[in-house]
Amino acid sequence: MKNTYFIIALLILSSSQIVLAQLEGQKFISGTASVNFSNTNSDLQESLNNYGYNFDIGLGKFKADTRASGWKISTSLAGSKQNFLTYVNGNPINTEKNGINGFGIGVGHFWQFYKHFNEKAGIYAGPEINARYNNSKTYQTTSDGSALGENKINTLTLSAGLSAGLYYKLSQKWWVTANIALSDFVSVDYSHLKSSVESSNNTTAQKTLNYQFSPSFRFPVVGFGVRRFL
């Protein structure tokens, strides 16, 4: 009986080693995408909507059975349709702003450590560093309501943090992944703000440097993706 238990244990260990050995040295490409859209209808003004997407693509390699690292590129785009009401000489004027008002691109490096529950599923977590550039444009009426102001913001961000997720194996080539937590422990932002009023040639510029340290996780951060082994 003891020999039987010993043989079963050897088979389990050898099979798990075979499964994990298939990961070491393998390269993969992964991607996550999300699309958002919101619409607001009001009796006092025309309908307003916001739309956008976020897309990440990564290329990595398993350095060991339970450890991987790689690079990722992320992009985002945002747009909206908005209506603003101003008053000139007591007369109401409605101005519509419709189109793209935000864009972002970033690059990062990640390290992931895995805990394989079985041959199909597991969890991973690890640190990452990122550099990102964002460009955005916003509008607002002036304090007296007589004109429309515009703010253009360019931001460069450097950050370091942790991320965690789950995976499920569909086949030898395909995994489904889900992000479950995210944290930017340290981040540094450099921003350049340019403000102007449409009815005036006056513009103002402001530069800011912000530092943030927040050792906390955000739960849940749900983002689904796919991974293909090369």
C-alpha positions as CSV (number, residue, x, y, z in Angstrom):
1,M,0.0,0.0,0.0
2,K,2.8,2.4,0.8
3,N,4.4,1.6,-2.5
4,T,1.1,2.4,-4.2
5,Y,0.9,5.8,-2.5
6,F,4.6,6.5,-3.4
7,I,4.0,5.7,-7.1
8,I,0.8,7.9,-7.1
9,A,2.8,10.8,-5.6
10,L,5.6,10.4,-8.1
11,L,3.0,10.4,-11.0
12,I,1.4,13.6,-9.6
13,L,4.7,15.3,-9.2
14,S,6.0,14.3,-12.6
15,S,2.8,15.4,-14.3
16,S,2.9,18.8,-12.6
17,Q,6.5,19.2,-13.6
18,I,5.5,18.3,-17.3
19,V,2.8,21.0,-17.2
20,L,5.0,23.6,-15.7
21,A,8.0,22.7,-17.9
22,Q,5.8,23.6,-20.9
23,L,5.8,27.2,-19.7
24,E,9.5,27.8,-19.1
25,G,11.1,29.5,-22.0
26,Q,7.8,30.1,-23.8
27,K,7.0,33.6,-25.3
28,F,3.5,35.0,-25.3
29,I,1.6,38.0,-26.6
30,S,-1.4,39.4,-24.6
31,G,-4.0,42.0,-25.0
32,T,-6.8,43.7,-23.1
33,A,-9.4,46.1,-24.4
34,S,-12.3,48.0,-23.0
35,V,-14.8,50.4,-24.6
36,N,-17.0,52.9,-22.8
37,F,-20.0,54.9,-23.8
38,S,-22.4,57.0,-21.8
39,N,-25.4,59.1,-22.9
40,T,-27.3,61.7,-21.0
41,N,-30.7,63.2,-22.0
42,S,-32.2,66.2,-20.4
43,D,-35.3,68.3,-20.9
44,L,-33.2,71.4,-20.6
45,Q,-30.5,70.7,-23.1
46,E,-29.7,68.4,-26.0
47,S,-28.4,64.9,-25.3
48,L,-24.7,64.6,-24.2
49,N,-22.5,61.6,-24.7
50,N,-19.0,60.4,-23.9
51,Y,-17.1,57.6,-25.6
52,G,-13.6,56.1,-25.6
53,Y,-11.4,53.0,-25.5
54,N,-8.4,51.6,-23.7
55,F,-6.2,49.0,-25.3
56,D,-3.1,47.3,-23.9
57,I,-0.8,44.9,-25.7
58,G,2.1,43.0,-24.1
59,L,5.0,40.7,-25.1
60,G,6.5,38.5,-22.5
61,K,8.5,35.3,-21.8
62,F,8.4,32.8,-19.0
63,K,11.9,32.8,-17.4
64,A,10.9,29.9,-15.2
65,D,7.8,27.8,-14.5
66,T,6.4,30.4,-12.2
67,R,8.0,33.6,-13.3
68,A,7.6,35.8,-16.4
69,S,8.5,39.3,-17.5
70,G,8.0,41.5,-20.5
71,W,7.0,44.8,-22.1
72,K,3.7,46.4,-22.8
73,I,2.3,49.3,-24.8
74,S,-1.0,50.9,-23.8
75,T,-3.2,53.4,-25.7
76,S,-6.4,55.3,-25.0
77,L,-8.7,57.6,-26.8
78,A,-11.7,59.7,-25.5
79,G,-14.3,61.9,-27.1
80,S,-17.5,63.6,-26.3
81,K,-20.4,65.7,-27.5
82,Q,-21.2,68.6,-25.1
83,N,-23.3,71.6,-25.2
84,F,-22.5,74.9,-23.4
85,L,-24.8,77.8,-22.7
86,T,-23.3,81.3,-22.6
87,Y,-25.0,84.8,-22.5
88,V,-23.9,87.7,-24.7
89,N,-25.7,91.0,-24.0
90,G,-28.3,89.0,-22.2
91,N,-28.9,86.7,-25.2
92,P,-28.4,83.0,-24.8
93,I,-26.0,81.2,-27.1
94,N,-25.6,77.5,-27.3
95,T,-22.2,76.1,-28.4
96,E,-21.7,72.5,-29.3
97,K,-18.3,70.8,-28.9
98,N,-18.1,67.4,-30.6
99,G,-15.1,65.2,-31.2
100,I,-11.9,63.7,-29.7
101,N,-10.8,65.4,-26.6
102,G,-8.2,63.0,-25.1
103,F,-5.4,60.7,-26.2
104,G,-2.9,58.7,-24.3
105,I,0.0,56.3,-25.0
106,G,2.4,54.5,-22.6
107,V,5.1,51.9,-22.3
108,G,5.9,49.7,-19.4
109,H,7.9,46.7,-18.1
110,F,6.3,44.0,-15.9
111,W,7.4,41.1,-13.8
112,Q,4.9,38.4,-12.9
113,F,5.0,35.5,-10.4
114,Y,2.5,32.7,-10.8
115,K,0.7,30.3,-8.5
116,H,-0.7,27.4,-10.6
117,F,-3.8,25.9,-8.9
118,N,-4.0,23.1,-11.4
119,E,-3.4,22.4,-15.1
120,K,-6.1,25.0,-16.1
121,A,-6.1,27.9,-13.7
122,G,-3.9,30.1,-11.5
123,I,-3.2,33.5,-10.2
124,Y,-0.3,35.9,-10.8
125,A,1.0,39.1,-9.3
126,G,4.1,41.3,-9.5
127,P,5.6,44.8,-9.9
128,E,5.6,47.0,-12.9
129,I,7.0,50.3,-14.0
130,N,5.3,52.6,-16.5
131,A,5.8,55.8,-18.5
132,R,2.8,57.5,-20.0
133,Y,1.9,60.6,-22.0
134,N,-1.6,62.0,-22.0
135,N,-3.1,64.9,-23.9
136,S,-6.6,66.2,-23.0
137,K,-8.9,69.2,-23.7
138,T,-11.7,70.4,-21.6
139,Y,-14.2,73.3,-21.8
140,Q,-16.1,75.4,-19.2
141,T,-18.0,78.6,-19.1
142,T,-16.3,81.7,-17.5
143,S,-17.4,82.8,-14.1
144,D,-19.8,85.4,-15.5
145,G,-21.2,83.0,-18.1
146,S,-20.4,85.3,-21.0
147,A,-17.8,83.2,-22.8
148,L,-16.4,79.7,-23.2
149,G,-13.0,78.8,-21.8
150,E,-10.7,76.0,-23.1
151,N,-8.0,74.1,-21.2
152,K,-5.3,72.0,-23.0
153,I,-3.3,69.7,-20.7
154,N,-0.2,67.7,-21.6
155,T,0.9,65.3,-18.9
156,L,3.9,63.0,-18.6
157,T,3.7,60.4,-15.9
158,L,6.3,58.0,-14.4
159,S,4.9,55.3,-12.0
160,A,5.8,52.1,-10.2
161,G,3.3,49.7,-8.7
162,L,1.8,46.2,-8.4
163,S,-0.8,44.3,-10.4
164,A,-2.5,41.0,-9.9
165,G,-4.8,38.8,-12.0
166,L,-6.2,35.4,-12.8
167,Y,-5.8,33.1,-15.8
168,Y,-7.7,30.2,-17.3
169,K,-6.2,27.9,-19.9
170,L,-8.4,27.3,-22.9
171,S,-5.8,25.3,-24.9
172,Q,-2.0,24.9,-25.3
173,K,-1.9,28.2,-27.2
174,W,-4.7,30.3,-25.6
175,W,-5.3,31.7,-22.1
176,V,-8.1,34.0,-20.8
177,T,-6.9,36.5,-18.2
178,A,-8.6,38.9,-15.8
179,N,-7.1,41.7,-13.8
180,I,-8.3,41.8,-10.2
181,A,-6.2,44.4,-8.4
182,L,-4.0,47.4,-9.3
183,S,-1.8,49.8,-7.4
184,D,0.5,52.7,-8.3
185,F,2.7,52.9,-5.2
186,V,4.7,55.8,-6.5
187,S,4.0,58.3,-9.4
188,V,5.5,61.5,-10.6
189,D,3.4,63.8,-13.0
190,Y,4.7,66.7,-15.0
191,S,1.8,68.7,-16.5
192,H,1.6,71.7,-18.8
193,L,-1.7,73.6,-18.8
194,K,-2.7,76.2,-21.4
195,S,-5.9,78.1,-20.8
196,S,-7.7,80.4,-23.2
197,V,-11.1,82.1,-23.7
198,E,-12.6,81.8,-27.2
199,S,-13.8,85.4,-27.3
200,S,-10.3,86.7,-26.3
201,N,-6.7,86.4,-27.5
202,N,-5.5,86.1,-23.9
203,T,-3.9,82.8,-22.9
204,T,-2.3,81.6,-19.7
205,A,0.2,78.8,-19.1
206,Q,1.0,76.8,-16.0
207,K,3.5,74.1,-15.3
208,T,3.2,71.7,-12.4
209,L,5.1,68.8,-10.9
210,N,3.2,66.4,-8.6
211,Y,4.5,63.5,-6.5
212,Q,2.2,60.8,-5.1
213,F,2.9,58.0,-2.7
214,S,-0.1,55.8,-2.0
215,P,0.6,52.2,-0.8
216,S,-2.9,50.8,-1.3
217,F,-4.7,48.5,-3.7
218,R,-7.8,49.2,-5.7
219,F,-10.2,46.2,-5.6
220,P,-11.7,45.2,-7.9
221,V,-10.1,46.3,-11.1
222,V,-11.8,44.1,-13.6
223,G,-10.3,43.9,-17.1
224,F,-10.5,40.9,-19.3
225,G,-7.9,39.9,-21.9
226,V,-6.5,37.0,-24.0
227,R,-3.0,35.6,-24.2
228,R,-1.5,33.6,-27.0
229,F,1.7,31.6,-26.8
230,L,4.1,31.9,-29.7
